[in-house]
Amino acid sequence: MSYIPPIDNPRSYEEVVQFFDEMLFNRLKPKAGGKNREDDQKPQALDLTSVGLEEMRKSNALNRIFRCWLQLNWLKDDFSRHFAGCTFRQELAAGYEDLSRGRAMLAVQLEETTPSPYYGTADTRVNKLNRRAVPQYFTEQELDDAGGCFLYGLRQLENGSSDIVAPNFDPEFATYAYRLKKEKEYIEALPSFAMKGRSAEIIYWRIAIEQAAMALIRELEPELGFERSGYLQRDFTAILMGLAGIQKDGETDYISVDQTIGYLWEALSGYDDQLVSYQTIIEAIEIPKFIEELDSQDEMIKHSALVLMLFGYLLDKHFLFPANWYFNALEVVSQDKTTFMQNLAGFYQLCNNRMQPPVSSFDAEKEGIMQKMGLEKVITDPWEIWYNPPTCFRFHNWALEIV
């Protein structure tokens, strides 16, 4: 069964990527002219210098930006009670049936061209003319021939010399894929292996969920201990699988990320007695201002505020991102365009500054807490800043075969 949003006259993937290209390289700003011509040529918050453009290319973070941009509700069509408007991904799903089912995938790459030596200034020739984002569309037939999106990437790794491979073009895919391959080899050798006869795609997908649960625990509660971590991993895995079951039973078409964190929070509370209830921490703080809670005299509120901030980031990093971008198992929707634009400006600043992070504005105590919790990466790492909790998500039907 397909899930095709009711959107009239959807654009092609070439048109959608052209929108992305114009946003990424700020091609839509007014032309320089008149007395302000020199000022207009100065780099702005959403400009890349020639140095920044090269750093962006070397970072291989292009598809992390594209993935976030593609899942934001930029468009006006309303068809779901779970969010306003719709995403470019949803518009594409209305026009490409294989994409709507999570069986095709759209990514982007940078294309280099040689600019005319007679057109524009030296800076605009470098910044605006010699690189552009171009679509890379992988059809259902192409992915199915390899056994699915994840296996397509894994086989590209095994057959090639680069760690940046289709269809995801992600700098951390190689490490992730080989870790899952090693785990698959290990569990298949166990007498208790219970997935014999299932496709490799489904086996890897199930392993990915279990690995995501353990990765969440490892970073949220690093001192929990092996045995208790195992029990909590079982609980987290059951929750994530249960969400798939809820969708499969038809109880919902989209799953709230806030509710997902709430379910996981309740399970985590059984192992961390310093956590206040999920409802209490939601009512106590506003996430964009969570750092102010580090001045709180209530140690449980302070601890819970940090865990909550970390939870959303880690849920995207370890579960939603790989499920969405490596497996094509999820559709993700986000309404937080402000954070995206702030991250884009911060990413450009990093690139223009040769990936040197900005000077921290936090005092020594807060800086120490941020580093202890691993949160400094959220604003200083060119890959990590693109992990952000979205509004909701849904499983594609093929991914529901695990329940």
SULRA-V926741 format. One record per residue. N is the residue number from 0. RES is the residue in one small letter. SS is DSSP state (H for helix, E for strand, C for the rest). PSI is psi as a letter, one per 20 degrees, with the letter a starting at -180 (none if undefined). Layout:
BEGIN
<<N | RES | SS | PSI> <N | RES | SS | PSI>>
END
This chain:
BEGIN
<<0 | m | C | p> <1 | s | C | q> <2 | y | C | n> <3 | i | C | o> <4 | p | C | q> <5 | p | C | m> <6 | i | C | p> <7 | d | C | q> <8 | n | C | l> <9 | p | C | q> <10 | r | C | r> <11 | s | C | r> <12 | y | H | h> <13 | e | H | g> <14 | e | H | g> <15 | v | H | g> <16 | v | H | h> <17 | q | H | g> <18 | f | H | g> <19 | f | H | g> <20 | d | H | g> <21 | e | H | h> <22 | m | H | g> <23 | l | H | g> <24 | f | C | j> <25 | n | C | l> <26 | r | C | i> <27 | l | C | j> <28 | k | C | q> <29 | p | C | q> <30 | k | C | q> <31 | a | C | q> <32 | g | C | r> <33 | g | H | b> <34 | k | H | h> <35 | n | H | j> <36 | r | H | g> <37 | e | H | g> <38 | d | H | h> <39 | d | H | h> <40 | q | C | i> <41 | k | C | q> <42 | p | C | p> <43 | q | C | a> <44 | a | C | h> <45 | l | C | k> <46 | d | C | q> <47 | l | C | p> <48 | t | C | r> <49 | s | H | h> <50 | v | H | g> <51 | g | H | h> <52 | l | H | g> <53 | e | H | h> <54 | e | H | h> <55 | m | H | g> <56 | r | H | g> <57 | k | H | h> <58 | s | H | h> <59 | n | C | k> <60 | a | C | j> <61 | l | H | g> <62 | n | H | i> <63 | r | H | h> <64 | i | H | g> <65 | f | H | g> <66 | r | H | g> <67 | c | H | g> <68 | w | H | h> <69 | l | H | h> <70 | q | C | j> <71 | l | E | q> <72 | n | C | m> <73 | w | C | h> <74 | l | E | r> <75 | k | C | i> <76 | d | C | p> <77 | d | C | p> <78 | f | C | j> <79 | s | C | q> <80 | r | C | i> <81 | h | C | i> <82 | f | C | r> <83 | a | C | q> <84 | g | C | b> <85 | c | E | r> <86 | t | C | r> <87 | f | H | h> <88 | r | H | h> <89 | q | H | h> <90 | e | H | g> <91 | l | H | h> <92 | a | H | h> <93 | a | H | i> <94 | g | H | i> <95 | y | C | o> <96 | e | H | h> <97 | d | H | h> <98 | l | H | h> <99 | s | H | h> <100 | r | C | j> <101 | g | C | k> <102 | r | C | i> <103 | a | C | r> <104 | m | E | q> <105 | l | E | p> <106 | a | E | a> <107 | v | E | q> <108 | q | E | q> <109 | l | E | p> <110 | e | E | p> <111 | e | E | p> <112 | t | C | q> <113 | t | C | o> <114 | p | C | q> <115 | s | C | p> <116 | p | C | i> <117 | y | C | j> <118 | y | C | p> <119 | g | C | r> <120 | t | C | r> <121 | a | H | h> <122 | d | H | g> <123 | t | H | h> <124 | r | H | h> <125 | v | H | g> <126 | n | H | h> <127 | k | H | i> <128 | l | H | h> <129 | n | C | i> <130 | r | E | q> <131 | r | E | q> <132 | a | E | p> <133 | v | E | q> <134 | p | E | q> <135 | q | E | o> <136 | y | E | p> <137 | f | E | o> <138 | t | C | r> <139 | e | H | g> <140 | q | H | g> <141 | e | H | g> <142 | l | H | g> <143 | d | H | h> <144 | d | H | h> <145 | a | H | i> <146 | g | C | j> <147 | g | C | r> <148 | c | H | g> <149 | f | H | g> <150 | l | H | h> <151 | y | H | g> <152 | g | H | g> <153 | l | H | g> <154 | r | H | h> <155 | q | H | g> <156 | l | H | g> <157 | e | H | h> <158 | n | H | i> <159 | g | C | a> <160 | s | C | i> <161 | s | C | q> <162 | d | C | i> <163 | i | C | o> <164 | v | C | q> <165 | a | C | q> <166 | p | C | i> <167 | n | C | h> <168 | f | C | l> <169 | d | C | p> <170 | p | C | i> <171 | e | C | j> <172 | f | H | h> <173 | a | H | g> <174 | t | H | g> <175 | y | H | g> <176 | a | H | g> <177 | y | H | h> <178 | r | H | g> <179 | l | H | h> <180 | k | H | g> <181 | k | H | g> <182 | e | H | g> <183 | k | H | g> <184 | e | H | h> <185 | y | H | g> <186 | i | H | h> <187 | e | H | h> <188 | a | C | i> <189 | l | C | q> <190 | p | C | h> <191 | s | C | j> <192 | f | C | p> <193 | a | C | j> <194 | m | C | k> <195 | k | C | p> <196 | g | C | i> <197 | r | C | q> <198 | s | C | q> <199 | a | H | h> <200 | e | H | g> <201 | i | H | h> <202 | i | H | g> <203 | y | H | h> <204 | w | H | g> <205 | r | H | g> <206 | i | H | h> <207 | a | H | h> <208 | i | H | g> <209 | e | H | h> <210 | q | H | h> <211 | a | H | g> <212 | a | H | g> <213 | m | H | h> <214 | a | H | h> <215 | l | H | g> <216 | i | H | g> <217 | r | H | h> <218 | e | H | h> <219 | l | H | g> <220 | e | C | m> <221 | p | C | i> <222 | e | C | j> <223 | l | C | h> <224 | g | C | q> <225 | f | H | g> <226 | e | H | g> <227 | r | H | h> <228 | s | H | h> <229 | g | H | g> <230 | y | H | g> <231 | l | H | h> <232 | q | H | g> <233 | r | H | g> <234 | d | H | g> <235 | f | H | g> <236 | t | H | g> <237 | a | H | h> <238 | i | H | g> <239 | l | H | g> <240 | m | H | h> <241 | g | H | h> <242 | l | H | h> <243 | a | H | h> <244 | g | H | h> <245 | i | H | g> <246 | q | H | g> <247 | k | H | h> <248 | d | C | i> <249 | g | C | j> <250 | e | C | h> <251 | t | C | q> <252 | d | C | h> <253 | y | C | q> <254 | i | E | p> <255 | s | E | p> <256 | v | H | h> <257 | d | H | g> <258 | q | H | h> <259 | t | H | g> <260 | i | H | h> <261 | g | H | g> <262 | y | H | g> <263 | l | H | h> <264 | w | H | g> <265 | e | H | g> <266 | a | H | g> <267 | l | H | h> <268 | s | H | h> <269 | g | C | i> <270 | y | C | i> <271 | d | C | o> <272 | d | C | j> <273 | q | C | i> <274 | l | C | p> <275 | v | C | r> <276 | s | C | q> <277 | y | H | g> <278 | q | H | h> <279 | t | H | g> <280 | i | H | h> <281 | i | H | g> <282 | e | H | h> <283 | a | H | h> <284 | i | C | r> <285 | e | C | p> <286 | i | H | g> <287 | p | H | i> <288 | k | H | k> <289 | f | H | h> <290 | i | H | h> <291 | e | H | h> <292 | e | H | i> <293 | l | H | i> <294 | d | H | i> <295 | s | C | q> <296 | q | C | i> <297 | d | C | o> <298 | e | H | h> <299 | m | H | h> <300 | i | H | g> <301 | k | H | g> <302 | h | H | g> <303 | s | H | h> <304 | a | H | g> <305 | l | H | g> <306 | v | H | g> <307 | l | H | g> <308 | m | H | g> <309 | l | H | h> <310 | f | H | g> <311 | g | H | g> <312 | y | H | g> <313 | l | H | h> <314 | l | H | g> <315 | d | H | g> <316 | k | H | g> <317 | h | H | h> <318 | f | H | f> <319 | l | H | g> <320 | f | H | g> <321 | p | H | h> <322 | a | H | h> <323 | n | H | g> <324 | w | H | h> <325 | y | H | h> <326 | f | C | i> <327 | n | C | k> <328 | a | C | i> <329 | l | E | q> <330 | e | E | p> <331 | v | E | q> <332 | v | E | p> <333 | s | E | q> <334 | q | C | j> <335 | d | C | m> <336 | k | H | h> <337 | t | H | g> <338 | t | H | g> <339 | f | H | g> <340 | m | H | h> <341 | q | H | g> <342 | n | H | h> <343 | l | H | g> <344 | a | H | g> <345 | g | H | h> <346 | f | H | g> <347 | y | H | h> <348 | q | H | g> <349 | l | H | g> <350 | c | H | g> <351 | n | H | h> <352 | n | C | k> <353 | r | C | l> <354 | m | C | k> <355 | q | C | p> <356 | p | C | q> <357 | p | C | q> <358 | v | C | p> <359 | s | C | q> <360 | s | C | j> <361 | f | C | q> <362 | d | C | r> <363 | a | H | h> <364 | e | H | g> <365 | k | H | h> <366 | e | H | h> <367 | g | H | g> <368 | i | H | g> <369 | m | H | g> <370 | q | H | h> <371 | k | H | h> <372 | m | H | i> <373 | g | C | j> <374 | l | C | i> <375 | e | C | h> <376 | k | H | h> <377 | v | H | h> <378 | i | H | i> <379 | t | H | i> <380 | d | C | p> <381 | p | C | i> <382 | w | C | g> <383 | e | H | h> <384 | i | H | i> <385 | w | H | j> <386 | y | C | o> <387 | n | C | q> <388 | p | C | p> <389 | p | C | a> <390 | t | C | g> <391 | c | E | r> <392 | f | E | r> <393 | r | E | q> <394 | f | E | p> <395 | h | C | q> <396 | n | H | h> <397 | w | H | h> <398 | a | H | i> <399 | l | H | i> <400 | e | H | i> <401 | i | H | i> <402 | v | C | none>>
END
